[in-house]
Amino acid sequence: MSLMLNIALPQTKNQKKSAHVRQCDKCSAHKPPRAHHCKVCRRCVLRMDHHCLWINNCVGYQNYKAFLVLVFYATIGSLYSTVMITGSALQREWDISGKPQLKIFYVACGILMVSLSLGICPMKQEQAAWLARKSGQSYRHPFNVGVYRNITLILGPNMLTWLYPLAISHLKDGTSFPTPQHSL
């Protein structure tokens, strides 16, 4: 049994028309470039990043922006809660004979919020880059078009709508992506 890796390379319009149609081995459906099969959802997902247990869905081309905004708001919310709990705990005059349960509650909530904030922030890691560094090689993602362009491809060209998860009118059909050599 041989293992075949499907790598989506930049193609011209003539090459796209003549290229054979890929089919998923698991669900026997059409498989566009940069699509992967999710074992949990049992379907192919365009530009699949991962299956997220928080949203019980795959994070892919259509909902990647909504997921990033969710992680951003969750981080901001947990940091805000940490500040509020810490502020409340510091404002109180603690009478040890009074209510030690309240002090324990504030300390436990503070620890929980700090650990949640620290856990949400670095959620994403790039596995291919890590594997390349581990083997002593350098890695450059074939679809990396620069920090700002990468951000605008996901969040949209209008900075005013970046934190609005439903502003996805900038998304195209999802079958062609810019590369450092070619832009759309």
QUIHU-V207599 format. One record per residue. N is the residue number from 1. RES is the residue in one small letter. NEAR is the number of other C-alpha atoms within 12 Angstrom. Layout:
n = <N/N>
res = <RES/RES>
near = <NEAR/NEAR>
//
This chain:
n = <1/2/3/4/5/6/7/8/9/10/11/12/13/14/15/16/17/18/19/20/21/22/23/24/25/26/27/28/29/30/31/32/33/34/35/36/37/38/39/40/41/42/43/44/45/46/47/48/49/50/51/52/53/54/55/56/57/58/59/60/61/62/63/64/65/66/67/68/69/70/71/72/73/74/75/76/77/78/79/80/81/82/83/84/85/86/87/88/89/90/91/92/93/94/95/96/97/98/99/100/101/102/103/104/105/106/107/108/109/110/111/112/113/114/115/116/117/118/119/120/121/122/123/124/125/126/127/128/129/130/131/132/133/134/135/136/137/138/139/140/141/142/143/144/145/146/147/148/149/150/151/152/153/154/155/156/157/158/159/160/161/162/163/164/165/166/167/168/169/170/171/172/173/174/175/176/177/178/179/180/181/182/183/184>
res = <m/s/l/m/l/n/i/a/l/p/q/t/k/n/q/k/k/s/a/h/v/r/q/c/d/k/c/s/a/h/k/p/p/r/a/h/h/c/k/v/c/r/r/c/v/l/r/m/d/h/h/c/l/w/i/n/n/c/v/g/y/q/n/y/k/a/f/l/v/l/v/f/y/a/t/i/g/s/l/y/s/t/v/m/i/t/g/s/a/l/q/r/e/w/d/i/s/g/k/p/q/l/k/i/f/y/v/a/c/g/i/l/m/v/s/l/s/l/g/i/c/p/m/k/q/e/q/a/a/w/l/a/r/k/s/g/q/s/y/r/h/p/f/n/v/g/v/y/r/n/i/t/l/i/l/g/p/n/m/l/t/w/l/y/p/l/a/i/s/h/l/k/d/g/t/s/f/p/t/p/q/h/s/l>
near = <3/4/5/7/8/15/16/24/22/23/22/16/11/9/12/18/10/10/15/12/15/21/19/22/16/16/18/14/18/20/27/29/31/28/30/36/30/25/16/16/20/18/24/33/34/28/30/28/28/32/26/23/12/14/15/12/23/31/29/28/34/30/30/33/32/27/33/31/23/25/28/23/20/23/25/21/21/27/27/19/24/27/21/19/27/24/15/20/21/15/12/17/14/17/11/12/10/11/14/15/14/20/24/16/17/27/21/18/24/27/21/20/27/26/19/24/26/19/17/23/22/15/18/15/12/16/14/16/17/17/15/15/14/12/11/10/12/13/18/18/21/20/25/20/21/18/12/14/20/21/19/22/33/36/32/27/19/17/15/12/20/25/22/21/24/22/23/25/19/20/23/16/15/24/23/27/32/26/22/19/15/16/18/18>
//
